Amino acid sequence: MATKRRNLRNKGISRIDSGSTHGWFVRGYRNGQTYSKLFSDLKCGGKRKALALAREYRDQLLDELAKIPPSGRARSSR
């Protein structure tokens, strides 16, 4: 149950640990557009601080994306 709660808490946020890149990656989608931003551990002052900033950004991004009207394209249910 804790894993499911944690996944919902970090919905839209992914961890990147590849080569010299370490941080949290936030993604949001609206009308075929992708909005994304990386929160680097080094630049944000550590892994926990970067995650906190990523969550704040994700919440703001979702609020902004909700204000954009849908494009009107119907999605196929197939």
PDB file as gemmi writes it, atoms N, CA and C in Angstrom:
CRYST1    1.000    1.000    1.000  90.00  90.00  90.00 P 1                      
ATOM      1  N   MET A   1       0.820  -1.193   0.000  1.00  0.00           N  
ATOM      2  CA  MET A   1       0.000   0.000   0.000  1.00  0.00           C  
ATOM      3  C   MET A   1       0.869   1.264   0.000  1.00  0.00           C  
ATOM      4  N   ALA A   2       1.965   1.259   0.723  1.00  0.00           N  
ATOM      5  CA  ALA A   2       2.829   2.434   0.780  1.00  0.00           C  
ATOM      6  C   ALA A   2       3.428   2.739  -0.589  1.00  0.00           C  
ATOM      7  N   THR A   3       3.745   1.698  -1.356  1.00  0.00           N  
ATOM      8  CA  THR A   3       4.309   1.907  -2.687  1.00  0.00           C  
ATOM      9  C   THR A   3       3.305   2.605  -3.587  1.00  0.00           C  
ATOM     10  N   LYS A   4       2.054   2.203  -3.527  1.00  0.00           N  
ATOM     11  CA  LYS A   4       1.018   2.824  -4.344  1.00  0.00           C  
ATOM     12  C   LYS A   4       0.852   4.299  -3.967  1.00  0.00           C  
ATOM     13  N   ARG A   5       0.837   4.597  -2.690  1.00  0.00           N  
ATOM     14  CA  ARG A   5       0.709   5.975  -2.215  1.00  0.00           C  
ATOM     15  C   ARG A   5       1.896   6.803  -2.691  1.00  0.00           C  
ATOM     16  N   ARG A   6       3.100   6.238  -2.605  1.00  0.00           N  
ATOM     17  CA  ARG A   6       4.305   6.940  -3.031  1.00  0.00           C  
ATOM     18  C   ARG A   6       4.246   7.221  -4.530  1.00  0.00           C  
ATOM     19  N   ASN A   7       3.761   6.258  -5.306  1.00  0.00           N  
ATOM     20  CA  ASN A   7       3.650   6.443  -6.748  1.00  0.00           C  
ATOM     21  C   ASN A   7       2.684   7.578  -7.084  1.00  0.00           C  
ATOM     22  N   LEU A   8       1.564   7.661  -6.390  1.00  0.00           N  
ATOM     23  CA  LEU A   8       0.614   8.742  -6.627  1.00  0.00           C  
ATOM     24  C   LEU A   8       1.201  10.084  -6.216  1.00  0.00           C  
ATOM     25  N   ARG A   9       1.954  10.087  -5.145  1.00  0.00           N  
ATOM     26  CA  ARG A   9       2.563  11.328  -4.662  1.00  0.00           C  
ATOM     27  C   ARG A   9       3.580  11.871  -5.659  1.00  0.00           C  
ATOM     28  N   ASN A  10       4.211  10.971  -6.411  1.00  0.00           N  
ATOM     29  CA  ASN A  10       5.224  11.377  -7.382  1.00  0.00           C  
ATOM     30  C   ASN A  10       4.746  11.211  -8.819  1.00  0.00           C  
ATOM     31  N   LYS A  11       3.452  11.204  -9.024  1.00  0.00           N  
ATOM     32  CA  LYS A  11       2.912  11.040 -10.370  1.00  0.00           C  
ATOM     33  C   LYS A  11       3.449  12.153 -11.276  1.00  0.00           C  
ATOM     34  N   GLY A  12       3.949  11.757 -12.432  1.00  0.00           N  
ATOM     35  CA  GLY A  12       4.505  12.725 -13.382  1.00  0.00           C  
ATOM     36  C   GLY A  12       5.951  13.075 -13.109  1.00  0.00           C  
ATOM     37  N   ILE A  13       6.544  12.440 -12.101  1.00  0.00           N  
ATOM     38  CA  ILE A  13       7.937  12.708 -11.734  1.00  0.00           C  
ATOM     39  C   ILE A  13       8.724  11.415 -11.840  1.00  0.00           C  
ATOM     40  N   SER A  14       9.852  11.477 -12.539  1.00  0.00           N  
ATOM     41  CA  SER A  14      10.708  10.308 -12.721  1.00  0.00           C  
ATOM     42  C   SER A  14      12.109  10.611 -12.209  1.00  0.00           C  
ATOM     43  N   ARG A  15      12.770   9.572 -11.747  1.00  0.00           N  
ATOM     44  CA  ARG A  15      14.148   9.705 -11.279  1.00  0.00           C  
ATOM     45  C   ARG A  15      15.084   9.408 -12.448  1.00  0.00           C  
ATOM     46  N   ILE A  16      16.080  10.272 -12.652  1.00  0.00           N  
ATOM     47  CA  ILE A  16      17.090  10.078 -13.685  1.00  0.00           C  
ATOM     48  C   ILE A  16      18.443   9.920 -12.992  1.00  0.00           C  
ATOM     49  N   ASP A  17      19.072   8.764 -13.181  1.00  0.00           N  
ATOM     50  CA  ASP A  17      20.422   8.501 -12.700  1.00  0.00           C  
ATOM     51  C   ASP A  17      21.163   7.833 -13.847  1.00  0.00           C  
ATOM     52  N   SER A  18      21.741   8.645 -14.701  1.00  0.00           N  
ATOM     53  CA  SER A  18      22.400   8.131 -15.896  1.00  0.00           C  
ATOM     54  C   SER A  18      23.666   8.929 -16.166  1.00  0.00           C  
ATOM     55  N   GLY A  19      24.795   8.241 -16.171  1.00  0.00           N  
ATOM     56  CA  GLY A  19      26.058   8.944 -16.406  1.00  0.00           C  
ATOM     57  C   GLY A  19      26.282  10.012 -15.350  1.00  0.00           C  
ATOM     58  N   SER A  20      26.422  11.247 -15.809  1.00  0.00           N  
ATOM     59  CA  SER A  20      26.652  12.350 -14.870  1.00  0.00           C  
ATOM     60  C   SER A  20      25.361  13.092 -14.527  1.00  0.00           C  
ATOM     61  N   THR A  21      24.222  12.605 -14.998  1.00  0.00           N  
ATOM     62  CA  THR A  21      22.932  13.244 -14.740  1.00  0.00           C  
ATOM     63  C   THR A  21      22.224  12.540 -13.593  1.00  0.00           C  
ATOM     64  N   HIS A  22      21.929  13.317 -12.545  1.00  0.00           N  
ATOM     65  CA  HIS A  22      21.213  12.796 -11.387  1.00  0.00           C  
ATOM     66  C   HIS A  22      20.193  13.840 -10.960  1.00  0.00           C  
ATOM     67  N   GLY A  23      18.917  13.475 -11.017  1.00  0.00           N  
ATOM     68  CA  GLY A  23      17.889  14.422 -10.622  1.00  0.00           C  
ATOM     69  C   GLY A  23      16.497  13.866 -10.865  1.00  0.00           C  
ATOM     70  N   TRP A  24      15.519  14.735 -10.671  1.00  0.00           N  
ATOM     71  CA  TRP A  24      14.115  14.383 -10.831  1.00  0.00           C  
ATOM     72  C   TRP A  24      13.578  15.097 -12.058  1.00  0.00           C  
ATOM     73  N   PHE A  25      12.886  14.349 -12.915  1.00  0.00           N  
ATOM     74  CA  PHE A  25      12.389  14.849 -14.191  1.00  0.00           C  
ATOM     75  C   PHE A  25      10.866  14.925 -14.129  1.00  0.00           C  
ATOM     76  N   VAL A  26      10.330  16.119 -14.407  1.00  0.00           N  
ATOM     77  CA  VAL A  26       8.885  16.346 -14.363  1.00  0.00           C  
ATOM     78  C   VAL A  26       8.371  16.468 -15.797  1.00  0.00           C  
ATOM     79  N   ARG A  27       7.260  15.769 -16.072  1.00  0.00           N  
ATOM     80  CA  ARG A  27       6.650  15.821 -17.398  1.00  0.00           C  
ATOM     81  C   ARG A  27       5.151  16.025 -17.271  1.00  0.00           C  
ATOM     82  N   GLY A  28       4.629  16.842 -18.176  1.00  0.00           N  
ATOM     83  CA  GLY A  28       3.189  17.023 -18.288  1.00  0.00           C  
ATOM     84  C   GLY A  28       2.829  17.138 -19.753  1.00  0.00           C  
ATOM     85  N   TYR A  29       1.607  16.755 -20.098  1.00  0.00           N  
ATOM     86  CA  TYR A  29       1.176  16.753 -21.488  1.00  0.00           C  
ATOM     87  C   TYR A  29      -0.144  17.487 -21.625  1.00  0.00           C  
ATOM     88  N   ARG A  30      -0.289  18.224 -22.738  1.00  0.00           N  
ATOM     89  CA  ARG A  30      -1.571  18.857 -23.062  1.00  0.00           C  
ATOM     90  C   ARG A  30      -1.601  19.139 -24.554  1.00  0.00           C  
ATOM     91  N   ASN A  31      -2.649  18.700 -25.213  1.00  0.00           N  
ATOM     92  CA  ASN A  31      -2.853  18.958 -26.646  1.00  0.00           C  
ATOM     93  C   ASN A  31      -1.660  18.539 -27.502  1.00  0.00           C  
ATOM     94  N   GLY A  32      -1.082  17.406 -27.197  1.00  0.00           N  
ATOM     95  CA  GLY A  32       0.039  16.906 -27.984  1.00  0.00           C  
ATOM     96  C   GLY A  32       1.375  17.549 -27.661  1.00  0.00           C  
ATOM     97  N   GLN A  33       1.410  18.475 -26.742  1.00  0.00           N  
ATOM     98  CA  GLN A  33       2.645  19.145 -26.325  1.00  0.00           C  
ATOM     99  C   GLN A  33       3.164  18.491 -25.053  1.00  0.00           C  
ATOM    100  N   THR A  34       4.482  18.403 -24.949  1.00  0.00           N  
ATOM    101  CA  THR A  34       5.113  17.889 -23.738  1.00  0.00           C  
ATOM    102  C   THR A  34       5.803  19.049 -23.030  1.00  0.00           C  
ATOM    103  N   TYR A  35       5.561  19.164 -21.756  1.00  0.00           N  
ATOM    104  CA  TYR A  35       6.203  20.179 -20.917  1.00  0.00           C  
ATOM    105  C   TYR A  35       7.068  19.431 -19.917  1.00  0.00           C  
ATOM    106  N   SER A  36       8.346  19.772 -19.831  1.00  0.00           N  
ATOM    107  CA  SER A  36       9.236  19.015 -18.952  1.00  0.00           C  
ATOM    108  C   SER A  36      10.316  19.909 -18.356  1.00  0.00           C  
ATOM    109  N   LYS A  37      10.847  19.433 -17.230  1.00  0.00           N  
ATOM    110  CA  LYS A  37      11.921  20.154 -16.550  1.00  0.00           C  
ATOM    111  C   LYS A  37      12.671  19.175 -15.656  1.00  0.00           C  
ATOM    112  N   LEU A  38      13.999  19.307 -15.618  1.00  0.00           N  
ATOM    113  CA  LEU A  38      14.846  18.466 -14.776  1.00  0.00           C  
ATOM    114  C   LEU A  38      15.282  19.248 -13.553  1.00  0.00           C  
ATOM    115  N   PHE A  39      15.178  18.631 -12.393  1.00  0.00           N  
ATOM    116  CA  PHE A  39      15.637  19.230 -11.140  1.00  0.00           C  
ATOM    117  C   PHE A  39      16.863  18.448 -10.688  1.00  0.00           C  
ATOM    118  N   SER A  40      18.020  19.002 -10.950  1.00  0.00           N  
ATOM    119  CA  SER A  40      19.295  18.360 -10.672  1.00  0.00           C  
ATOM    120  C   SER A  40      19.581  18.334  -9.175  1.00  0.00           C  
ATOM    121  N   ASP A  41      20.049  17.174  -8.685  1.00  0.00           N  
ATOM    122  CA  ASP A  41      20.419  17.063  -7.267  1.00  0.00           C  
ATOM    123  C   ASP A  41      21.482  18.092  -6.909  1.00  0.00           C  
ATOM    124  N   LEU A  42      22.471  18.216  -7.763  1.00  0.00           N  
ATOM    125  CA  LEU A  42      23.594  19.111  -7.486  1.00  0.00           C  
ATOM    126  C   LEU A  42      23.151  20.575  -7.423  1.00  0.00           C  
ATOM    127  N   LYS A  43      22.367  21.005  -8.392  1.00  0.00           N  
ATOM    128  CA  LYS A  43      21.940  22.410  -8.452  1.00  0.00           C  
ATOM    129  C   LYS A  43      20.892  22.761  -7.396  1.00  0.00           C  
ATOM    130  N   CYS A  44      20.124  21.761  -6.964  1.00  0.00           N  
ATOM    131  CA  CYS A  44      19.037  22.021  -6.007  1.00  0.00           C  
ATOM    132  C   CYS A  44      19.458  21.800  -4.559  1.00  0.00           C  
ATOM    133  N   GLY A  45      20.671  21.308  -4.331  1.00  0.00           N  
ATOM    134  CA  GLY A  45      21.135  21.128  -2.961  1.00  0.00           C  
ATOM    135  C   GLY A  45      20.882  19.751  -2.381  1.00  0.00           C  
ATOM    136  N   GLY A  46      20.720  18.762  -3.234  1.00  0.00           N  
ATOM    137  CA  GLY A  46      20.538  17.393  -2.755  1.00  0.00           C  
ATOM    138  C   GLY A  46      19.300  16.741  -3.325  1.00  0.00           C  
ATOM    139  N   LYS A  47      19.242  15.421  -3.151  1.00  0.00           N  
ATOM    140  CA  LYS A  47      18.172  14.607  -3.715  1.00  0.00           C  
ATOM    141  C   LYS A  47      16.796  14.979  -3.146  1.00  0.00           C  
ATOM    142  N   ARG A  48      16.713  15.157  -1.838  1.00  0.00           N  
ATOM    143  CA  ARG A  48      15.417  15.480  -1.207  1.00  0.00           C  
ATOM    144  C   ARG A  48      14.922  16.868  -1.588  1.00  0.00           C  
ATOM    145  N   LYS A  49      15.825  17.839  -1.614  1.00  0.00           N  
ATOM    146  CA  LYS A  49      15.424  19.193  -1.993  1.00  0.00           C  
ATOM    147  C   LYS A  49      14.987  19.242  -3.451  1.00  0.00           C  
ATOM    148  N   ALA A  50      15.695  18.501  -4.297  1.00  0.00           N  
ATOM    149  CA  ALA A  50      15.336  18.452  -5.719  1.00  0.00           C  
ATOM    150  C   ALA A  50      13.953  17.842  -5.895  1.00  0.00           C  
ATOM    151  N   LEU A  51      13.644  16.794  -5.139  1.00  0.00           N  
ATOM    152  CA  LEU A  51      12.326  16.166  -5.223  1.00  0.00           C  
ATOM    153  C   LEU A  51      11.240  17.124  -4.742  1.00  0.00           C  
ATOM    154  N   ALA A  52      11.498  17.844  -3.675  1.00  0.00           N  
ATOM    155  CA  ALA A  52      10.514  18.808  -3.172  1.00  0.00           C  
ATOM    156  C   ALA A  52      10.241  19.899  -4.219  1.00  0.00           C  
ATOM    157  N   LEU A  53      11.285  20.389  -4.863  1.00  0.00           N  
ATOM    158  CA  LEU A  53      11.118  21.401  -5.909  1.00  0.00           C  
ATOM    159  C   LEU A  53      10.401  20.824  -7.124  1.00  0.00           C  
ATOM    160  N   ALA A  54      10.692  19.574  -7.451  1.00  0.00           N  
ATOM    161  CA  ALA A  54      10.021  18.918  -8.576  1.00  0.00           C  
ATOM    162  C   ALA A  54       8.531  18.787  -8.299  1.00  0.00           C  
ATOM    163  N   ARG A  55       8.167  18.425  -7.084  1.00  0.00           N  
ATOM    164  CA  ARG A  55       6.745  18.303  -6.727  1.00  0.00           C  
ATOM    165  C   ARG A  55       6.037  19.654  -6.809  1.00  0.00           C  
ATOM    166  N   GLU A  56       6.686  20.701  -6.315  1.00  0.00           N  
ATOM    167  CA  GLU A  56       6.099  22.048  -6.392  1.00  0.00           C  
ATOM    168  C   GLU A  56       5.872  22.443  -7.840  1.00  0.00           C  
ATOM    169  N   TYR A  57       6.895  22.223  -8.670  1.00  0.00           N  
ATOM    170  CA  TYR A  57       6.797  22.568 -10.085  1.00  0.00           C  
ATOM    171  C   TYR A  57       5.689  21.760 -10.758  1.00  0.00           C  
ATOM    172  N   ARG A  58       5.626  20.459 -10.468  1.00  0.00           N  
ATOM    173  CA  ARG A  58       4.597  19.591 -11.051  1.00  0.00           C  
ATOM    174  C   ARG A  58       3.200  20.098 -10.711  1.00  0.00           C  
ATOM    175  N   ASP A  59       2.992  20.480  -9.457  1.00  0.00           N  
ATOM    176  CA  ASP A  59       1.684  20.978  -9.033  1.00  0.00           C  
ATOM    177  C   ASP A  59       1.325  22.273  -9.772  1.00  0.00           C  
ATOM    178  N   GLN A  60       2.295  23.178  -9.907  1.00  0.00           N  
ATOM    179  CA  GLN A  60       2.062  24.429 -10.644  1.00  0.00           C  
ATOM    180  C   GLN A  60       1.800  24.153 -12.116  1.00  0.00           C  
ATOM    181  N   LEU A  61       2.564  23.215 -12.690  1.00  0.00           N  
ATOM    182  CA  LEU A  61       2.396  22.868 -14.093  1.00  0.00           C  
ATOM    183  C   LEU A  61       1.006  22.298 -14.341  1.00  0.00           C  
ATOM    184  N   LEU A  62       0.550  21.404 -13.469  1.00  0.00           N  
ATOM    185  CA  LEU A  62      -0.785  20.824 -13.638  1.00  0.00           C  
ATOM    186  C   LEU A  62      -1.869  21.892 -13.559  1.00  0.00           C  
ATOM    187  N   ASP A  63      -1.697  22.863 -12.666  1.00  0.00           N  
ATOM    188  CA  ASP A  63      -2.657  23.969 -12.575  1.00  0.00           C  
ATOM    189  C   ASP A  63      -2.687  24.769 -13.878  1.00  0.00           C  
ATOM    190  N   GLU A  64      -1.513  25.066 -14.432  1.00  0.00           N  
ATOM    191  CA  GLU A  64      -1.421  25.826 -15.679  1.00  0.00           C  
ATOM    192  C   GLU A  64      -1.988  25.033 -16.860  1.00  0.00           C  
ATOM    193  N   LEU A  65      -1.676  23.746 -16.924  1.00  0.00           N  
ATOM    194  CA  LEU A  65      -2.166  22.924 -18.027  1.00  0.00           C  
ATOM    195  C   LEU A  65      -3.681  22.771 -17.985  1.00  0.00           C  
ATOM    196  N   ALA A  66      -4.256  22.779 -16.788  1.00  0.00           N  
ATOM    197  CA  ALA A  66      -5.712  22.662 -16.656  1.00  0.00           C  
ATOM    198  C   ALA A  66      -6.419  23.886 -17.237  1.00  0.00           C  
ATOM    199  N   LYS A  67      -5.721  25.022 -17.294  1.00  0.00           N  
ATOM    200  CA  LYS A  67      -6.305  26.254 -17.836  1.00  0.00           C  
ATOM    201  C   LYS A  67      -6.327  26.270 -19.361  1.00  0.00           C  
ATOM    202  N   ILE A  68      -5.535  25.418 -19.992  1.00  0.00           N  
ATOM    203  CA  ILE A  68      -5.463  25.361 -21.454  1.00  0.00           C  
ATOM    204  C   ILE A  68      -6.621  24.505 -21.961  1.00  0.00           C  
ATOM    205  N   PRO A  69      -7.460  25.065 -22.814  1.00  0.00           N  
ATOM    206  CA  PRO A  69      -8.592  24.281 -23.308  1.00  0.00           C  
ATOM    207  C   PRO A  69      -8.110  23.120 -24.191  1.00  0.00           C  
ATOM    208  N   PRO A  70      -8.857  22.023 -24.204  1.00  0.00           N  
ATOM    209  CA  PRO A  70      -8.488  20.890 -25.054  1.00  0.00           C  
ATOM    210  C   PRO A  70      -8.503  21.293 -26.527  1.00  0.00           C  
ATOM    211  N   SER A  71      -7.706  20.610 -27.332  1.00  0.00           N  
ATOM    212  CA  SER A  71      -7.586  20.964 -28.751  1.00  0.00           C  
ATOM    213  C   SER A  71      -8.810  20.577 -29.546  1.00  0.00           C  
ATOM    214  N   GLY A  72      -9.656  19.711 -29.012  1.00  0.00           N  
ATOM    215  CA  GLY A  72     -10.848  19.295 -29.721  1.00  0.00           C  
ATOM    216  C   GLY A  72     -10.657  18.035 -30.546  1.00  0.00           C  
ATOM    217  N   ARG A  73      -9.439  17.536 -30.577  1.00  0.00           N  
ATOM    218  CA  ARG A  73      -9.195  16.289 -31.291  1.00  0.00           C  
ATOM    219  C   ARG A  73      -9.769  15.143 -30.477  1.00  0.00           C  
ATOM    220  N   ALA A  74     -10.548  14.331 -31.105  1.00  0.00           N  
ATOM    221  CA  ALA A  74     -11.118  13.165 -30.418  1.00  0.00           C  
ATOM    222  C   ALA A  74     -10.077  12.051 -30.404  1.00  0.00           C  
ATOM    223  N   ARG A  75      -9.967  11.397 -29.285  1.00  0.00           N  
ATOM    224  CA  ARG A  75      -9.042  10.269 -29.161  1.00  0.00           C  
ATOM    225  C   ARG A  75      -9.796   8.999 -29.472  1.00  0.00           C  
ATOM    226  N   SER A  76      -9.158   8.127 -30.185  1.00  0.00           N  
ATOM    227  CA  SER A  76      -9.756   6.839 -30.501  1.00  0.00           C  
ATOM    228  C   SER A  76      -9.753   5.964 -29.263  1.00  0.00           C  
ATOM    229  N   SER A  77     -10.802   5.192 -29.049  1.00  0.00           N  
ATOM    230  CA  SER A  77     -10.873   4.332 -27.872  1.00  0.00           C  
ATOM    231  C   SER A  77     -10.435   2.918 -28.202  1.00  0.00           C  
ATOM    232  N   ARG A  78      -9.790   2.704 -29.324  1.00  0.00           N  
ATOM    233  CA  ARG A  78      -9.343   1.372 -29.722  1.00  0.00           C  
ATOM    234  C   ARG A  78      -8.141   0.935 -28.960  1.00  0.00           C  
TER     235      ARG A  78                                                      
END                                                                             
